[in-house]
């Protein structure tokens, strides 16, 4: 009976690990699809910079 509960715990831990891995892959894919801001050296990018 104890072995049954231990196997359930092991299955639950393995399932949680798989879900975490899938979530990490999905996060990486979303980050790859996000547009990246490119800062150029010839114009100021701070909020306090004057425009004009």
C-alpha positions, 0 to 999 in steps of 0.5 A, spaced: 500 500 500 505 504 501 508 503 494 502 505 491 502 512 494 509 512 493 508 511 486 503 516 485 507 521 489 513 520 483 508 520 478 505 527 480 513 530 481 514 527 474 508 531 471 510 537 475 517 537 472 514 536 465 509 542 466 515 546 468 519 544 462 513 546 457 512 552 461 519 554 460 519 553 452 513 557 451 516 563 455 522 562 451 518 562 444 514 568 446 520 572 448 523 570 441 517 573 438 517 580 442 520 585 438 526 588 440 528 595 442 534 597 438 538 603 441 542 608 437 548 611 439 546 618 435 540 620 438 538 620 446 533 615 449 532 617 456 526 620 458 529 627 460 532 628 453 530 634 449 526 633 443 527 638 437 
